[in-house]
Structure formats: structure tokens, C-alpha cells
Amino acid sequence: MEVNHTSDGAMIVDELIAQLQELQGQGSEAVAAAGNAEALDALRIEYLGRKGRLTGILRRLGELGADERPRVGAEANRVKDALSTLLDERAAAYAVAADTGPRVDLSLPGRARWTGQVHPVTLVIDEICEIFRDLGFSRVAGPEMETQTYNFSKLNIPLDHPAADMHDSFYLTDEVLLRTHTSPVQARVMEQFAPPIRVVVPGTVYRRDPFDASHAPAFEQVEGLAVDEGITFADFKATISAFVRRFFGNDAKTRFRPSYFPFTEPSAEVDVSCQICGGRGCSACKHTGWMEIMGAGMVHPNVFEAAGYDPERYTGYAFGMGPGRIAMQRYGIPDIRLLYESDMRFLGQF
Ligand code: PHE
């Protein structure tokens, strides 16, 4: 009886150990095949849970004698630990993957490379200078810090003229100020070079103006000067008209209105048919159909004299235009302050 029991028991022990090893094999494969953390949780319950398959096998321990149970129990613990370790490792791998997921979001757009952009006013200045280059004009520059003498006196502007007033200009000392226009470069060029002269002078100028939709205390100008023997008002009109046609297109019309500047005589204000409404009248041109693009005129004899040129021998014309205003007209920019805000969403459009 004792012997029989033992041999029956030994058979059951072998059978249970075989079942446990099979369970380990199936469990290992299932863990390896589990596609996510939820599948692992389900496997843990199926294999190691309170009502799971391992518990199911161990239910038959009761059929064994007390001396046979430890072998099966030890094998059961080994299988349980092995499967448990596999489940933990796999779960940890999924936790790491879940953790790094958002840090590698492949759906995010790539980082665009930042590129700069030429400012719309600079574009206009360069285009103006290119057109005048084709007409024989050189591009030159002058100082932004200027003396009263060059900014006013040499241009036939008396120092009691409103433009020379402390309240209208930025004085650095009693004699030195931030230039209020690019015209002083006319005098500087004439003092340095003999005629014939043909130059364009882009640069920043400063005035004590409010900073609002149509004014800025610092803005750009492009000065022009042509001096030679025999230059007439017809040359002036023809050159300006040629420039307007090239810059604004063949349909653009030019209008010369009488005006006054101390350093030109006669003086003119030059208008171009409005680029926004085509001359019909709109809010941009204040319903006149025209936009003013420059002040201009024939160089005043006093300016030649101050520069050491013989006014009996030489004549010439000069003009000064505002490329900021022209850029606003051309691109339909409603507020001058947009030109100074360095906002790439705005500047990137040109
Ligand atoms: N300097 C004048 C201004 O700033 C423009 C101008 C230049 C007028 C040259 C005539 C000749 O308004």
C-alpha cells in the first residue's frame, strides 16, 4: 500500500512537473508575443492569478504525500518566478517606450531653417539706385551727424528758417544735429568733385515728428543730384519721367507741381498716379488720384556758390524722395510703424 502510494505519487509528481514546465514554455512565448502593457496584465492574470493556470495545476498537490509536495512546490515557485520576471521586464520596456513616446513626436513639423529677408524699404532703395545707375548716377553716402552749416547754410536755408529750429530737429550740440534731410550730401559731393556730377544718396534722416501711422522720427530718403554745363529743366523732367516709368510701370503718369525749397529754383513736387487705385481716387491717395514721391527742382545758384561752383557756368537739378512712402504705396502698407517693428511675419511677405 505504502509502496503503491509512493509509485502513484511519483507518477503524479512527474506529471505535475511536466505540466509546470509546459506552462513556463507557453507563458514565455505568450509574454514575448504580447504587443502592449494591457496584454501583459492579462497574461499575468491568466498564468499567475489567484484563479490562474499555475494555481490550477497546484490544486492537485492535495493528491500527494507530504514528502512529495516540496519537489512540486519548488518547481512551481521556480516557474512562477521565471514568468513573473519575464512579465516585469517586458512591462518595464513598455513603460520606457510609453515615456519616451511624446519626446519623439514624429508628427511634429520639422524645424524650419530661419532665413533673413531684405527689408521692403531697402528693396525700394536698391531698385531706385539701380534705375539711376542705368541713367549714369553713382551711389554715394554722407554722414547722419551733420553740422548746421551743411544741413542748412550751404543749402541756402537761413538759420531762422523753421526747419533749423531746435524744436524741429535733433541737436547733438549747438552746431551739430542729426541731419533732417540728405540734401547736405549735395554740398559735400560738390566740394569734393568737379562737374559733371551724377549721384544718388540713400540714407536715414531725422526729424522731431510724432511716431504715428504716417510719420516716423527717423526715415529713409534718396537724394539725387545732376550738375553739368547746359542741364535744363527738360533734362530734369525727362529723367524723372523715365525713372517713374521704370519703377512704377509704363502706365504710371507723372505730374510736376510748383513748390518751394530754398535750395532749388524753380522747385517742384513730383506726383505719380496712385498705384493702389490707378488714379481713380482712394483712401490711400486721399481721393486725389496722385501720390507725392519727391521734392525736386533746379539747383539754386547760391548752393553752387557755397560749394565753389560757378553758377554762371553750371546748372543742374536735385531731388529727394521718400522710399518708405513709396514702399507703402507700392505694397499697400497702411501704417508706417509696420516698417520699424522688425516683425518677420510682416517683413517676410516682400
Ligand atoms: N530735402 C528736401 C526734403 O527733405 C527734398 C528735396 C531734395 C527737395 C532735393 C529739392 C531738392 O524735403
Boltz pocket constraint, residues with backbone or C-beta under 6 A from the ligand:
constraints:
  - pocket:
      binder: B
      contacts: [[A, 180], [A, 181], [A, 182], [A, 183], [A, 223], [A, 224], [A, 261], [A, 264], [A, 268], [A, 295], [A, 296], [A, 297], [A, 318], [A, 319], [A, 320], [A, 321]]
      max_distance: 6.0
